[in-house]
Amino acid sequence: MTVLRFAWLDERLGRVTMYRLLTLGLSALAVVALVLAATDVVFLDPGAMVVSAAVAVAASVASAWGVALAFRTRPHTESAIITGLILFFLFWPTLDARYLGTLALAALLANASKYVLAWRGRHLLNPAAAGALLVGLTGWDATTWWVADRWLLVPVALLTLVIVVRTRRYALVGTFVAVAVLAVAVRLVAEGSAPWAAVQTAFVSYPILFLGGVMLTEPLTLPPRRWQQLVEAVVVGALMAVSYHVGPLYSTPEAALVVGNLIGFAWGQRKAVRLTLTRSTRLTPRTVELAFRADRPVRFRPGQYVELTVPHARPDSRGTRRVFSVSSAPSADELTVALTVPEKASTFKRALGALPVGSRVRATGLGGDFVLPDDPARPLLLVAGGIGITPFASQLAALAAAGERRDVVLVHGVNDHADLAYADAARAAGARVLVLSPTPDRDSLPAGAVHLGEARLSAEVLAEAVPDLDQRDAYVSGPPAMVDGTRALLRRAGARRVRTDAFSGY
């Protein structure tokens, strides 16, 4: 039942981009705070809140357009709105013109940081954290993080939960919250507080959930691998409890996040990736493969993803950025991705599919942990649902290119045999291919493939087809509902280890 509930939530959250989700979530949180202030539950001036929010958002959007114009690029308006809303929760709401001016300055510095505090097209720091920290260094104002009010704890927790479910950053946010609460509680106990009171104070009175859920999860400032992200979470969480004062620099949550961002930058792809479309190939009636040539060498491991930005007119709620698993091997001369194009495709898919050869796009992120174990002796079970075959295509192509033979069983579930893509990659790598499809014509299967059944995958069917399942590392890729259901099935069937890659919002 829990798996079904999360699948239901995944499917609905996947209909909007993270930008839209954050815009709606932060706006809802601001409305809740305003209602609490208007009813004297929280001690804030409702009028000051309205004015401060308007100044923060307006200054952020205006500065985003101004800075983008100066750098001859296109602004991301929704990103600027999010930055303004975050800053609204960081600085005390006021009607004082001086402090409204410093709030506007923080918004300007936040948007400027995307271009000035950047390296080869990639910004280093969370914009809101950078703007808040820089204003603090001037001494003209300081953050209060008034969002860490006990009456806002439940709304902030709900927003964090939605973000975590949407991004599947359970380990990142969970690690940060645990470390931050523990570190702050230890410091409070050392200062004389009772242990349980210290834990309550850390959880309720510090902006741990807001910082971890809303700001630490920003993908552009995270390192590519999960263990690296967890290290960053530990560092930022520990710094939440450290008290220091060096010149104009004070210990603040934004300073802790900036340190974490710098760690993430040191590990990540430290430059923007510019790609040129070289060809478009129809793999199946509904699947198109796009091949790109990168201006500079692209570092990635088979199974990782790339986030593509394709600006286009009147984008729908899913926006102008999407994540795709790379389907080519790292040694290939081109970087390829594949996408299904349904009848009612998003504006992004229509724009991407309509790009003429020679078009330029930008990759804003490379990473992921959906990679095969380094030990070639470990047998593998790969389970793909539809277009979820793409990370496996990269992994199998890399094995074939390296001349490495592994014991691999690939289960590919499709609606029709015509939708089977990358069968040549599986054949070249020597993988045993099992097809789950309602198509009755078994003669249309790729050479060497075996029809596993027409119904959904079951433990009985899997046990018969893969009797040594408990000896294998299992990997599952596809839509969230399929991934969650298959992961539960594999664990019940005794798979040694299950790793997943859910195409959320695809």
Phi, psi and omega per residue, in radians:
M1 nan -0.716 3.107
T2 -1.064 -0.731 3.127
V3 -1.065 -0.714 -3.127
L4 -1.154 -0.700 3.136
R5 -1.112 -0.758 3.141
F6 -1.201 -0.609 3.084
A7 -1.110 -0.720 3.106
W8 -1.080 -0.786 -3.138
L9 -1.174 -0.725 3.096
D10 -0.987 -0.798 -3.071
E11 -1.100 -0.687 -3.123
R12 -1.353 -0.682 3.093
L13 -1.180 -0.515 -3.133
G14 -1.208 -0.174 -3.140
R15 -1.330 -0.258 -3.136
V16 -2.174 2.720 3.094
T17 -1.315 2.880 3.071
M18 -1.106 -0.564 3.107
Y19 -1.082 -0.824 -3.138
R20 -1.160 -0.675 3.140
L21 -1.099 -0.773 3.123
L22 -1.183 -0.697 3.109
T23 -1.044 -0.834 -3.141
L24 -1.172 -0.742 -3.103
G25 -1.147 -0.791 3.135
L26 -1.191 -0.640 3.094
S27 -1.120 -0.741 3.111
A28 -1.103 -0.712 3.109
L29 -1.098 -0.682 3.111
A30 -1.137 -0.684 3.116
V31 -1.146 -0.748 3.104
V32 -1.046 -0.788 3.125
A33 -1.092 -0.683 3.132
L34 -1.133 -0.746 3.107
V35 -1.099 -0.746 3.122
L36 -1.121 -0.634 3.103
A37 -1.225 -0.709 -3.127
A38 -1.146 -0.460 3.127
T39 -1.730 0.216 3.086
D40 1.089 0.425 3.057
V41 -1.368 -0.736 3.030
V42 -1.961 2.558 -3.016
F43 -1.573 1.255 3.077
L44 -2.290 2.634 3.108
D45 -1.454 1.994 -3.116
P46 -0.981 -0.706 3.124
G47 -1.098 -0.734 3.107
A48 -1.125 -0.609 3.122
M49 -1.128 -0.795 -3.137
V50 -1.086 -0.796 -3.121
V51 -1.160 -0.771 -3.129
S52 -1.109 -0.732 3.112
A53 -1.099 -0.751 3.133
A54 -1.103 -0.751 3.131
V55 -1.136 -0.789 -3.104
A56 -1.074 -0.828 -3.096
V57 -1.238 -0.785 -3.127
A58 -1.100 -0.770 3.134
A59 -1.135 -0.643 -3.142
S60 -1.175 -0.791 -3.140
V61 -1.156 -0.784 -3.120
A62 -1.106 -0.749 -3.129
S63 -1.225 -0.574 3.097
A64 -1.091 -0.761 3.111
W65 -1.184 -0.715 -3.135
G66 -1.137 -0.790 3.139
V67 -1.172 -0.711 3.112
A68 -1.082 -0.686 3.104
L69 -1.109 -0.721 3.141
A70 -1.121 -0.595 -3.135
F71 -1.683 0.157 3.057
R72 0.970 0.888 3.093
T73 -2.437 3.074 -3.124
R74 -1.687 2.325 3.140
P75 -1.349 2.776 3.041
H76 -1.911 1.677 -2.989
T77 -1.072 -0.756 -3.092
E78 -1.154 -0.611 3.062
S79 -1.092 -0.683 3.113
A80 -1.154 -0.650 3.093
I81 -1.095 -0.763 3.120
I82 -1.064 -0.775 3.121
T83 -1.026 -0.787 3.122
G84 -1.081 -0.731 3.133
L85 -1.140 -0.700 3.113
I86 -1.096 -0.793 -3.140
L87 -1.087 -0.585 3.083
F88 -0.998 -0.661 -3.126
F89 -1.418 -0.202 -3.091
L90 -1.633 -0.568 -3.087
F91 -1.860 2.488 -3.085
W92 -1.094 2.235 3.126
P93 -1.072 2.402 -3.035
T94 -2.664 2.820 2.988
L95 -1.913 0.009 -3.141
D96 -1.254 2.178 -3.072
A97 -1.049 -0.613 -3.117
R98 -1.107 -0.823 -3.079
Y99 -1.360 -0.458 2.980
L100 -1.137 -0.608 3.096
G101 -1.153 -0.706 3.112
T102 -1.220 -0.532 3.048
L103 -1.135 -0.758 3.089
A104 -1.124 -0.650 3.103
L105 -1.117 -0.705 3.104
A106 -1.055 -0.700 3.108
A107 -1.139 -0.730 3.112
L108 -1.092 -0.825 -3.139
L109 -1.139 -0.599 3.114
A110 -1.088 -0.821 -3.121
N111 -1.282 -0.594 3.080
A112 -1.159 -0.538 -3.111
S113 -1.099 -0.440 3.137
K114 -1.123 -0.427 -3.098
Y115 -1.945 -0.675 -3.095
V116 -1.403 -0.818 3.094
L117 -1.582 1.134 -3.068
A118 -2.440 2.791 3.126
W119 -2.320 1.953 3.118
R120 0.897 0.808 3.030
G121 1.569 -0.062 3.128
R122 -1.987 2.154 -3.139
H123 -1.339 2.556 -3.000
L124 -1.486 -0.640 -2.900
L125 -2.110 2.683 2.959
N126 -1.022 2.153 -3.022
P127 -0.995 -0.804 -3.115
A128 -1.106 -0.721 3.111
A129 -1.124 -0.724 3.130
A130 -1.101 -0.801 -3.141
G131 -1.094 -0.754 3.135
A132 -1.130 -0.740 -3.122
L133 -1.144 -0.751 -3.118
L134 -1.144 -0.677 3.072
V135 -1.135 -0.671 3.089
G136 -1.079 -0.635 3.137
L137 -1.177 -0.445 3.108
T138 -1.259 -0.401 -3.084
G139 1.418 0.030 -3.105
W140 -1.406 -0.421 3.129
D141 -2.829 2.938 3.137
A142 -2.521 2.637 3.119
T143 -1.279 2.620 3.058
T144 -2.053 -0.299 -3.109
W145 0.859 0.887 -3.099
W146 -1.109 -0.198 3.081
V147 -1.096 -0.332 3.119
A148 -1.464 1.023 3.074
D149 -1.846 2.471 -3.045
R150 -1.073 -0.499 3.137
W151 -1.327 -0.276 3.102
L152 -1.736 0.015 -3.074
L153 -1.054 -0.800 -3.113
V154 -1.161 -0.833 3.087
P155 -1.040 -0.698 3.111
V156 -1.159 -0.689 3.119
A157 -1.104 -0.711 3.112
L158 -1.129 -0.736 3.099
L159 -1.101 -0.736 3.107
T160 -1.090 -0.722 3.131
L161 -1.071 -0.773 3.129
V162 -1.076 -0.757 -3.137
I163 -1.133 -0.745 -3.118
V164 -1.136 -0.747 3.117
V165 -1.127 -0.735 -3.116
R166 -1.152 -0.723 -3.080
T167 -1.644 -0.220 -3.075
R168 1.024 0.647 3.101
R169 -1.648 0.775 -3.092
Y170 -1.027 -0.859 -3.077
A171 -1.165 -0.734 -3.116
L172 -1.064 -0.980 -3.078
V173 -1.204 -0.689 3.120
G174 -1.073 -0.759 3.117
T175 -1.114 -0.781 -3.130
F176 -1.074 -0.836 -3.103
V177 -1.082 -0.782 -3.125
A178 -1.086 -0.812 -3.113
V179 -1.171 -0.754 -3.101
A180 -1.133 -0.804 3.131
V181 -1.085 -0.776 -3.135
L182 -1.115 -0.799 -3.094
A183 -1.113 -0.785 3.136
V184 -1.150 -0.708 -3.142
A185 -1.112 -0.717 3.121
V186 -1.073 -0.728 3.130
R187 -1.137 -0.732 -3.139
L188 -1.147 -0.677 3.083
V189 -1.108 -0.719 3.104
A190 -1.096 -0.443 3.131
E191 -1.570 -0.003 3.037
G192 2.029 -0.019 -3.137
S193 -1.359 2.702 3.019
A194 -1.255 2.563 -3.050
P195 -0.949 -0.900 -3.082
W196 -1.175 -0.666 3.086
A197 -1.106 -0.632 3.125
A198 -1.145 -0.720 3.110
V199 -1.118 -0.772 3.122
Q200 -1.072 -0.771 3.141
T201 -1.093 -0.756 -3.139
A202 -1.075 -0.733 -3.073
F203 -1.316 -0.637 -3.014
V204 -1.595 -0.666 -2.961
S205 -1.791 -0.010 3.093
Y206 -1.998 2.563 -3.058
P207 -1.389 0.814 -3.023
I208 -1.211 -0.827 -3.126
L209 -1.146 -0.742 -3.126
F210 -1.135 -0.800 3.138
L211 -1.107 -0.779 -3.093
G212 -1.259 -0.774 -3.064
G213 -1.373 -0.717 -3.018
V214 -1.606 -0.662 -2.949
M215 -1.870 -0.757 -3.116
L216 -1.128 -0.501 -3.069
T217 -1.378 -0.041 -3.138
E218 -0.967 2.087 -2.992
P219 -1.176 -0.546 -3.057
L220 -1.217 -0.300 -3.135
T221 -1.951 0.158 3.099
L222 -1.642 2.555 3.021
P223 -1.223 2.852 -2.980
P224 -1.308 -0.500 -3.040
R225 -1.811 2.636 -3.069
R226 -1.136 -0.708 -3.121
W227 -1.109 -0.580 3.080
Q228 -1.191 -0.698 3.099
Q229 -1.109 -0.659 3.135
L230 -1.189 -0.640 3.051
V231 -1.073 -0.768 3.108
E232 -1.066 -0.749 3.128
A233 -1.051 -0.720 3.134
V234 -1.133 -0.765 -3.123
V235 -1.107 -0.854 -3.123
V236 -1.119 -0.729 3.125
G237 -1.095 -0.734 3.136
A238 -1.161 -0.659 -3.126
L239 -1.181 -0.342 3.097
M240 -1.064 -0.431 -3.072
A241 -1.742 -0.121 -3.075
V242 -1.498 2.252 3.120
S243 -1.838 2.157 -3.140
Y244 -2.638 2.825 3.111
H245 -2.642 1.870 -3.138
V246 -2.135 1.802 -3.102
G247 1.033 -2.220 3.134
P248 -1.437 -0.029 -3.069
L249 -1.660 2.133 3.101
Y250 -1.984 2.773 3.066
S251 -1.264 2.040 3.137
T252 -2.440 2.798 3.073
P253 -1.028 -0.654 -3.132
E254 -1.179 -0.593 3.092
A255 -1.163 -0.691 3.094
A256 -1.083 -0.720 -3.138
L257 -1.180 -0.669 3.117
V258 -1.068 -0.719 3.088
V259 -1.061 -0.770 3.097
G260 -1.083 -0.700 3.098
N261 -1.050 -0.694 3.131
L262 -1.153 -0.637 3.067
I263 -1.122 -0.775 3.124
G264 -1.092 -0.675 3.124
F265 -1.129 -0.654 -3.132
A266 -1.104 -0.513 -3.122
W267 -1.580 -0.444 -2.942
G268 -1.509 -3.083 3.046
Q269 -1.236 1.852 -2.929
R270 -1.520 0.536 3.045
K271 -2.820 2.669 3.067
A272 -1.197 2.612 -3.127
V273 -1.902 2.077 3.104
R274 -1.734 2.265 -3.063
L275 -2.135 2.502 3.076
T276 -2.026 2.207 -3.141
L277 -1.215 2.168 -3.113
T278 -1.854 -0.471 3.101
R279 -2.863 2.787 3.048
S280 -2.295 2.114 -3.043
T281 -2.176 2.292 3.083
R282 -1.470 1.982 -3.123
L283 -1.441 -0.700 3.132
T284 -2.453 3.034 3.126
P285 -0.984 -0.459 -3.100
R286 -2.024 0.026 -3.040
T287 -2.131 2.312 3.123
V288 -2.105 2.370 3.062
E289 -1.841 2.279 3.100
L290 -1.938 2.290 3.138
A291 -1.946 2.395 -3.100
F292 -2.230 2.642 2.992
R293 -1.915 2.230 -3.109
A294 -1.561 2.501 3.102
D295 -1.148 -0.593 3.125
R296 -2.240 2.783 3.100
P297 -0.974 2.392 -3.133
V298 -1.850 2.155 3.138
R299 -1.657 2.080 3.030
F300 -2.741 2.854 3.081
R301 -1.884 2.565 3.141
P302 -0.969 2.263 -3.098
G303 1.828 -0.186 -3.139
Q304 -1.464 2.986 -3.046
Y305 -1.994 2.885 3.023
V306 -2.284 2.431 3.062
E307 -1.760 2.138 -3.109
L308 -1.822 2.448 3.062
T309 -1.955 2.129 3.131
V310 -2.261 1.590 3.100
P311 -1.085 2.418 3.096
H312 -2.725 2.835 -3.069
A313 -1.242 2.450 3.053
R314 0.855 1.033 3.105
P315 -1.146 2.571 3.108
D316 -1.422 -2.922 -3.031
S317 -1.130 -0.253 -3.137
R318 -1.522 -0.101 2.952
G319 1.380 -2.818 -3.018
T320 -1.981 0.115 3.110
R321 -2.210 2.406 3.083
R322 -2.520 2.661 -3.141
V323 -1.746 2.366 3.095
F324 -2.314 2.421 2.983
S325 -1.245 2.372 3.076
V326 -1.252 2.325 -3.104
S327 -1.796 -0.107 3.137
S328 -1.723 2.825 3.079
A329 -1.364 2.633 3.117
P330 -1.018 -0.469 -3.110
S331 -1.422 -0.133 -3.102
A332 -1.216 2.748 3.131
D333 -1.327 -0.246 -3.111
E334 -2.336 2.751 3.089
L335 -1.837 2.182 -3.078
T336 -2.089 2.589 2.996
V337 -2.346 2.748 3.120
A338 -2.250 2.583 3.133
L339 -2.523 2.539 3.007
T340 -1.527 2.541 -3.111
V341 -2.135 1.600 3.132
P342 -1.253 3.017 -3.132
E343 -1.096 -0.714 3.114
K344 -1.822 1.212 -3.095
A345 -1.348 2.731 3.054
S346 -1.193 2.839 3.112
T347 -1.094 -0.569 3.120
F348 -1.107 -0.840 -3.118
K349 -1.113 -0.683 3.115
R350 -1.128 -0.718 3.139
A351 -1.175 -0.747 -3.140
L352 -1.161 -0.761 -3.129
G353 -1.173 -0.421 -3.109
A354 -1.608 -0.005 -3.116
L355 -1.092 2.289 3.060
P356 -1.370 2.702 3.077
V357 -0.979 2.375 -3.090
G358 1.755 -0.173 3.134
S359 -1.183 2.622 -3.129
R360 -1.886 2.343 3.045
V361 -2.302 2.934 -3.098
R362 -2.099 2.340 3.027
A363 -1.681 2.096 -3.051
T364 -1.741 0.022 3.104
G365 -3.001 2.523 3.070
L366 -2.383 2.300 3.130
G367 2.991 -2.814 -3.139
G368 2.022 2.758 -3.099
D369 -2.004 0.212 -3.115
F370 -1.469 1.137 -3.070
V371 -2.093 2.647 -3.104
L372 -1.293 2.693 3.097
P373 -1.118 2.603 -3.117
D374 -1.211 -0.462 -3.105
D375 -1.319 1.944 -3.098
P376 -1.220 -0.214 -3.122
A377 -1.418 -0.198 -3.104
R378 -1.406 2.077 3.141
P379 -1.201 2.621 -2.999
L380 -2.211 2.561 2.952
L381 -2.151 2.074 3.136
L382 -1.918 2.167 -3.133
V383 -2.086 2.058 -3.097
A384 -2.077 2.426 3.016
G385 -1.937 1.928 3.102
G386 1.047 -2.162 -3.098
I387 -1.216 -0.105 3.049
G388 -1.117 -0.050 3.091
I389 -1.227 -0.328 -2.968
T390 -1.050 -0.798 3.107
P391 -1.124 -0.566 3.097
F392 -1.210 -0.585 3.084
A393 -1.052 -0.728 3.107
S394 -1.131 -0.772 -3.117
Q395 -1.153 -0.759 -3.129
L396 -1.204 -0.675 3.102
A397 -1.127 -0.647 3.111
A398 -1.170 -0.692 3.092
L399 -1.096 -0.776 -3.141
A400 -1.127 -0.717 -3.120
A401 -1.142 -0.585 -3.133
A402 -1.504 -0.101 -3.094
G403 1.211 0.430 -3.091
E404 -1.684 2.236 3.135
R405 -1.846 2.176 3.093
R406 -2.170 2.768 3.057
D407 -1.426 1.730 -3.039
V408 -2.165 2.257 2.960
V409 -1.981 2.179 -3.141
L410 -1.947 2.125 3.028
V411 -1.861 2.095 -3.097
H412 -2.108 2.027 3.106
G413 -1.702 2.183 -3.133
V414 -2.415 2.879 3.090
N415 -1.432 -0.388 -3.109
D416 -2.698 2.567 3.130
H417 -1.048 -0.427 3.114
A418 -1.156 -0.330 -3.130
D419 -1.535 0.036 3.132
L420 -1.278 1.947 -3.137
A421 -1.904 2.702 3.051
Y422 1.093 0.516 3.063
A423 -1.121 -0.535 3.138
D424 -1.160 -0.614 3.114
A425 -1.150 -0.722 3.111
A426 -1.139 -0.718 -3.136
R427 -1.159 -0.733 -3.130
A428 -1.132 -0.522 -3.126
A429 -1.527 -0.085 3.126
G430 1.337 0.396 -3.133
A431 -1.356 2.555 3.012
R432 -1.482 2.153 -3.001
V433 -1.884 2.186 3.080
L434 -2.050 2.219 -3.043
V435 -1.902 2.248 3.059
L436 -1.878 1.925 -3.028
S437 -2.756 2.505 3.079
P438 -1.365 -0.058 3.140
T439 -1.145 2.140 -3.088
P440 -1.336 -0.390 -3.066
D441 -1.388 1.723 -3.117
R442 -1.357 -0.268 3.117
D443 -1.210 -0.300 -3.129
S444 -1.518 0.057 3.097
L445 -1.225 2.640 3.041
P446 -1.083 2.727 -3.131
A447 -1.007 2.284 3.094
G448 1.508 -0.190 -3.133
A449 -1.405 2.640 -3.131
V450 -2.094 2.340 3.115
H451 -1.340 2.097 -3.055
L452 -1.522 -0.518 -3.129
G453 2.819 3.009 -3.113
E454 -1.849 -0.310 -3.135
A455 -1.630 -3.073 3.105
R456 -1.188 2.736 3.137
L457 -1.106 2.352 3.115
S458 -2.233 2.851 -3.139
A459 -1.111 -0.624 -3.116
E460 -1.189 -0.823 3.126
V461 -1.078 -0.738 -3.108
L462 -1.177 -0.713 -3.133
A463 -1.112 -0.639 3.129
E464 -1.255 -0.699 -3.096
A465 -1.359 -0.588 -3.102
V466 -2.258 1.358 -3.046
P467 -1.137 -0.380 3.139
D468 -1.727 0.546 -3.094
L469 -0.954 -0.682 -3.101
D470 -1.186 -0.134 3.096
Q471 -1.688 -0.090 -2.967
R472 -1.877 2.604 2.912
D473 -1.472 2.245 -3.078
A474 -1.847 2.455 3.092
Y475 -2.235 2.323 -3.088
V476 -2.217 2.279 -3.112
S477 -2.426 2.332 3.124
G478 2.766 -2.828 3.113
P479 -1.076 2.654 -3.062
P480 -0.954 -0.771 -3.115
A481 -1.104 -0.741 3.121
M482 -1.127 -0.732 -3.122
V483 -1.116 -0.832 -3.111
D484 -1.106 -0.762 3.135
G485 -1.144 -0.728 -3.124
T486 -1.224 -0.652 3.099
R487 -1.060 -0.787 3.116
A488 -1.092 -0.721 3.134
L489 -1.096 -0.780 -3.113
L490 -1.141 -0.650 3.120
R491 -1.175 -0.692 3.086
R492 -1.156 -0.557 -3.120
A493 -1.386 -0.141 3.040
G494 1.718 0.275 3.096
A495 -0.991 2.430 -3.026
R496 -1.144 -0.661 -3.066
R497 -2.727 2.367 -3.111
V498 -2.176 2.136 3.060
R499 -2.044 2.529 -3.011
T500 -2.245 2.722 3.075
D501 -2.483 1.678 -3.083
A502 -1.578 2.265 3.115
F503 -1.478 1.174 -3.070
S504 -1.180 2.255 3.116
G505 1.307 0.154 -3.088
Y506 -1.287 nan nan
